[in-house]
């Protein structure tokens, strides 16, 4: 009679998701792309002029009416982002046309890439409705240009609510 298998199923703690090593933990001569999910090949972002009128915000809204499009600001610059995978990205996250890839890909380096997953945007718009809400906040009611819709005396004031007073500490 065959002996019963003593192998057991892995515990939940051993089934943790594999994490990639941090940039600092890798030797300097290692290519970060060997450990990455090819984020740079899964979208492209194009710079925009900073919207300052209702017409310009409506153009931005138009972008977000399309699937896979978002907009963001980073260090005061505006971008439209198209979330689409390069048709030459291989299942192993490598470039299928590496030797003949376009100059923009050749010039891109891992020096400042998004390898770490800890990047955030100053502002991020996923829907056209978010753009409309932001537009109304910065243009003011009925405004066509920034500041038009706000009363003259309030044009330099923040669109945010005033900071509430601090709560008093309870005596113990």
Secondary structure, DSSP 8 states (H G I E B T S, - for coil): -----------GGGG-------GGGS-TTS-GGGGS--GGGS-EEEEE----BHHHHHHHHHHHTSTTEEEEEETTEEEEEE----TTB-TTS-BTTGGG--HHHHH--STT-STTS----SEEE-SHHHHHHHHHHHH-TT-SBTTTTS-GGGTTS-SS------------
